[in-house]
C-alpha cells in the first residue's frame, strides 16, 4: 500500500490556508480600523 502521509499533509495545509483566509477576511470586514487609526494619529500629534 502507498503511504498516505503526503495526502494528509496536503489536506492539513489546505485546511490551514482556508482558516487563514477566513481570519484575514474577518479582520478586513469586521473591525473598525478608523478608531485604531484615529487613536494612533492622536498619539502621534501629542508627541510633537
C-alpha positions as YAML, in Angstrom:
chain: A
units: angstrom
residues:
- id: 1
  name: UNK
  ca: [0.00, 0.00, 0.00]
- id: 2
  name: UNK
  ca: [1.05, 3.56, -0.60]
- id: 3
  name: UNK
  ca: [1.99, 5.89, 2.22]
- id: 4
  name: UNK
  ca: [-0.85, 8.36, 2.78]
- id: 5
  name: UNK
  ca: [1.27, 10.83, 4.75]
- id: 6
  name: UNK
  ca: [1.63, 13.24, 1.83]
- id: 7
  name: UNK
  ca: [-2.12, 13.25, 1.18]
- id: 8
  name: UNK
  ca: [-2.81, 14.02, 4.85]
- id: 9
  name: UNK
  ca: [-0.23, 16.81, 4.83]
- id: 10
  name: UNK
  ca: [-1.83, 18.37, 1.75]
- id: 11
  name: UNK
  ca: [-5.28, 18.19, 3.34]
- id: 12
  name: UNK
  ca: [-3.95, 19.82, 6.51]
- id: 13
  name: UNK
  ca: [-2.22, 22.57, 4.51]
- id: 14
  name: UNK
  ca: [-5.42, 23.27, 2.57]
- id: 15
  name: UNK
  ca: [-7.40, 23.49, 5.81]
- id: 16
  name: UNK
  ca: [-4.87, 25.90, 7.34]
- id: 17
  name: UNK
  ca: [-4.93, 28.07, 4.20]
- id: 18
  name: UNK
  ca: [-8.74, 28.17, 4.37]
- id: 19
  name: UNK
  ca: [-8.66, 29.21, 8.03]
- id: 20
  name: UNK
  ca: [-6.03, 31.84, 7.29]
- id: 21
  name: UNK
  ca: [-8.24, 33.26, 4.53]
- id: 22
  name: UNK
  ca: [-11.25, 33.37, 6.86]
- id: 23
  name: UNK
  ca: [-9.24, 35.20, 9.53]
- id: 24
  name: UNK
  ca: [-7.99, 37.74, 7.01]
- id: 25
  name: UNK
  ca: [-11.50, 38.33, 5.70]
- id: 26
  name: UNK
  ca: [-12.82, 38.79, 9.24]
- id: 27
  name: UNK
  ca: [-10.04, 41.26, 10.03]
- id: 28
  name: UNK
  ca: [-10.90, 43.33, 6.98]
- id: 29
  name: UNK
  ca: [-14.69, 43.19, 7.23]
- id: 30
  name: UNK
  ca: [-15.44, 43.05, 10.95]
- id: 31
  name: UNK
  ca: [-13.03, 45.50, 12.52]
- id: 32
  name: UNK
  ca: [-13.36, 49.25, 12.87]
- id: 33
  name: UNK
  ca: [-9.92, 50.36, 11.76]
- id: 34
  name: UNK
  ca: [-10.91, 54.04, 11.80]
- id: 35
  name: UNK
  ca: [-10.90, 54.03, 15.61]
- id: 36
  name: UNK
  ca: [-7.44, 52.49, 15.69]
- id: 37
  name: UNK
  ca: [-6.11, 54.97, 13.14]
- id: 38
  name: UNK
  ca: [-7.66, 57.92, 14.98]
- id: 39
  name: UNK
  ca: [-6.09, 56.81, 18.26]
- id: 40
  name: UNK
  ca: [-2.66, 56.44, 16.66]
- id: 41
  name: UNK
  ca: [-3.00, 59.82, 14.98]
- id: 42
  name: UNK
  ca: [-3.79, 61.49, 18.31]
- id: 43
  name: UNK
  ca: [-0.80, 59.77, 19.95]
- id: 44
  name: UNK
  ca: [1.47, 60.95, 17.15]
- id: 45
  name: UNK
  ca: [0.19, 64.53, 17.29]
- id: 46
  name: UNK
  ca: [0.51, 64.72, 21.08]
- id: 47
  name: UNK
  ca: [4.11, 63.52, 20.86]
- id: 48
  name: UNK
  ca: [5.22, 66.52, 18.78]
...
